[in-house]
Amino acid sequence: MRKKLIALALAVAISTTGCGVVDLSDENKNIIAEYMAGELLKYNKDYSGSIEYDRSVLEPTPEPTVEPTVTPKKTAATPKPLDQGDTQEPAAGESDDGTGETNTEVSLSELYGTNGIKVKHTTYTSGRSYGSDYSTIAANPGKKLIVVYFNIKNTSSKTTRLNLSDKSVTYELYKNDKSYGEPLLTIAKGDMQYFNEKLKSGQNRQGVLIFETDSSFKAKGAVIKAVKDGKEADIFLK
């Protein structure tokens, strides 16, 4: 009876190798056959022995140990240099004229650059019109004129000409960082955009700039930026 059971177990073990899934060696086939025979015989009351075989091959292969991934600590980012599109506050003694260009702040006299000629802002007025020796300038409906006055003086000991018509100076009226435009082009006597006169030693002349604004505009606190060749003179209306 025992021989028949062993023979049966061997036949089953050998037949299962024909599935084509795993190609077992002869040694492994024998081990499996011995295991199956032992399992069958242990339920036979006439069988009191045991079949010895290496049971280690029947134990599952242990899973490989996965090493933990170490994430490097983040370090503080190094500040990047300013790109061309970045902005930076102007340094002391410099001013931004609103175009992105940084200008050096100077006085009006330095801006015009004529030795012996001193130019100073004096006052301003506002109204619907401004009369001169040549013509009367009137504001458009709903507008008013802001007339800014300057004193031009020859402080040298000789006659000197101040010609501002070829100085390429630009003027623009600002308030609270908002532009209110450039001065009108007029034929008013002393218009600073076309001023071209000889001044004797110690002689004074009056210059003007005329702006047109909305009738509700308050000139107090505004500033006129005069710019030439990277230099800027600020004229504050008080």
Salt bridges, closest charged atoms under 4 A:
GLU39 OE1 - LYS42 NZ 2.88
ASP83 OD2 - LYS80 NZ 3.73
ASP133 OD2 - LYS189 NZ 3.92
GLU197 OE1 - ARG205 NE 2.74
ASP214 OD1 - LYS143 NZ 2.81
ASP229 OD2 - LYS228 NZ 2.75
GLU232 OE2 - LYS225 NZ 3.22
ASP234 OD1 - LYS225 NZ 3.84
